Amino acid sequence: MRNILIVGATSAIAEATARRFAALGARFYLVGRNAEKLAAIVGDLEIRGGQAVHSESIDLDWLEQHPALLARAVQALGGIDLALIAHGSLPDQAACQKSVKMTLAAIQTNALSVISLATELANLFEARGRGTLVVIGSVAGDRGRQSNYVYGAAKGMVGLFLQGLRNRLNDKGVHVITVKPGFVDTPMTAAFEKKGLLWAQPDQIARGIVAAVERRRDVVYLPGFWRWIMIVIRHLPESIFKRLKL
């Protein structure tokens, strides 16, 4: 039985992933900002087979609260076997371009708060000699594009940080997984026109996350075809790439 901490549990991908783990009899500590939605997810997971579901509402941008948060999760579950960090926000790129304050707020939520939690969890797992850390990044972090480079920069920072963390913890019994979804039909992308084969549903991503944990993957693009798309995008010469309206 897994004791699972999910941070950002009210996100569509996190909720779908929790449902899949609940079917396997997992125990949960769920963390989210929206207390009402969090309570609804708790009830749903209990019905679906979650052995025990604890939760709390917190603003994850308050980095100084992270150690106490993890301590409460450990106490409630008796230890954490797997942690999924899934929180984040999609900032308004045009607004960020005009406001340093908004840009830094987006970096705080999408990068610094994630790095803070990942650091605390990595140290916790290392001390125990085991544990799995799963962090949801994005294909947007693979290369800066004019349409979302603030968000992409944050995700790129997280991806590079996790790469180093994975290298550091490789022989410590701790597994670090970076998940890079492409376009996903969630409330966060509600303003987008969701047409075409590139768009996935949250449960497709959840299925890939559970498989990545079981197969002990390191970096996983979801759906898998995004790996090949991003290989092409990453290798375009800058002289060409900078002219593209992406």
N, C-alpha and C positions, 0 to 999 in steps of 0.2 A: 504493500500500500504506500502511495506517495503522499507526503505532506507538501502541499504546493502553495506558494505565495504568488499572488497575481497583483501586480501594481498597475493601475489603470484598468481595473476589472470591468468598468462600464463601457469600454470601447467595444465595438462590434466584433473585432477579431478576437479580443481577449475573452469575451463572453462565449463565442462559438468554441474557442479552445477549451474553456472551462467545462462546457457541456460534454465534450469528448472525454476529458479526463474524469468527469463525474461518473460516466458510464463504466469506467474502469475501477470505481470505488475509491477515488482520491479524497483526501481531506484538504480543506482550503482555508486560507486567510486572504480575504479579498480587500483591496484598497482602491478607493475611488473618490472623486470629488462630490459627485451627486448622490447624496444619502438616500433619496427616494428610489432612484434607479438601482442603487446598490442593494437595497432591501428586496426589490423585486427579483434581482438575479440570485440572491441568497435562497429565496423561496423556490425558485425554479431548479436550482442545483440540488437542493435537498430532495425534491420530487424525483429528479433524474438519477438519484443514487449516490450523491455525495455523502460520505460517511459523517462528516462534520463540517460545517461552514461557518467561519467567523468572518467578521468584516469591520471596517472602520472607514469613516470619511475624513479626508485630510487634504490640504493643499500641498502638493508635492514640490512646489517651488520654494517652500521653506526648507532649505537644505539642512538646517540645524536640527530639524525634527526626525531626520532619517534614522539615526542610531536608535532612538527610543522606539520608533515604529517597528524596526526589525526585532528589537528585544521583545515587544509585545507579541509579534507574530511567532517568534520562537517559543515563548511561554505558552501561548494558546495551543500550538500544535505539538509541542514537545520536540521541536526541531524542524528544519526546512530541508527537504530533499531536492526540490526544484523551485526555481523562481523565474517568473515570466515578467519582464518589464515591458509594458505595452502602452504606457501613457504618452500623450503628445498632442500637439495642435498644429493645424495648417494655417500659417500666418498669411495675411494679405500682402503679397509681394510689393505691389504698388505703394501701399501705405508704409511698409517698412523702408522703402527707398527714400521716403521723405522724412523718416523719423528714426533717429538713432535709438531712442527709447523703446520703440516697438521692435526694432531689430534685436536689441539686447534681451528684451523680454522673450522673444521667440527662441533665442539661443539658450536662455535660462531654462525654459520648459523642455525643449527638444534635445538639448545636449547636456547642460550642466547638471540638471536634476537627475538625468539618466546616469551620467558618469558618477555622480555622488552615490547613488544607490548601488551601482555595479561595483564600486570600490568597496563599500561596506559588505555587500554580499560575498564578493570574492574573498575578503579576509575571513569572513565567517565560515565559508566553505573550506578554505585552506586550513583553518584551525582544526576543523573536523576531519579533514582528509578525504572529503567526498562532497558531491553536490553538482547540480546542473544549473547553469545560468543561461536563460534564453532572453535575448533582447530583440525587439522588433525595430529594425532600421527602415531603410527604403532604397529603392533603386535610384532615387533622387540624389543620394549621397555619393554616387559613383562619378558624377561629373557635374560641374556647375553650369546651370542653364538660366538664361535671362528670365524665364517665366517663374522660377521658384528657387533662386540661388540662396536665399536666406534659409529656407527650410532645408535645402540640399546641403548647405554648409554645416548645419547642425547635425544632420544625419551622417555626413562624411566624417565629422569629428568623432561621433560615437563609433562608427565603423572602424576607424583607425585605432581608437582607444581599445576596443574589444579585440582587435587583432593582437595588440601588445599584451593584453590581459590573457588571451588564449595561449600565447607563447610562454608567458610567465608561469601559468598554472598547468601546463601540459603534463608535467610529471608530479603534480600534487594531488591527483585524484579528482580534479575539478574540471568539468567540461563546460566550455563557453560556446554558445551557438549564436551566430548573427543571422537574423531572418530579414530578407530584403524583398518585401512585396512590391509588385508593380501597382497598377491601378486597381483599387478595390472599391466596390459599391458600398459605402458606409455613410453615416450622417456627416462625417468630416468632409466628404467629397460631394455633398449634396448639391453644390452649385455647378458641378461639372455636367456636361452632356455625356451620359454613360451609354455609349453605343460602340459596338465592334467587339472583336474577339479578344482585345487586350484587357478587357474588364473582367475581374473575378468577383465572386461572392465571398463573404467572410468565412463561411464554412469550408470553402476550398483551401483557404489559407490555413485555417485551423487544422485541417487534415494533414497538410504539409508540415505544420509545426510538430504535431504528435509523431509523425513519421521521422522527422529530423531528430527528435529526442531519442526515439527507439533505435535509430541507426547511428547515433552519435556523430551526426554531421557537424561540420565547422561553420561553413557559410552556405546558406540555402536561399536561392531565388525562387519566389513563388508568384504565380505558377512557374514551372521550370524553364519555360521558353524565354523568360526574361534574362537568364544567364547569357544566352546567345545574342539577344538584342543589345545588352550592355557591353558585351565584348566588342561589338562593332562600334558603339558609341564611344567607349573609352579609347579606342584606337584611331579614331578620326584625327587627322592632324589639326592642331589648333588654328592654323591659317584657314582651314575650311570650316571647322566647327563654329568659329566665332561669327560666321556669316549666316548661320542657320537660325531660323526663327523658332527655336525650341523652348 
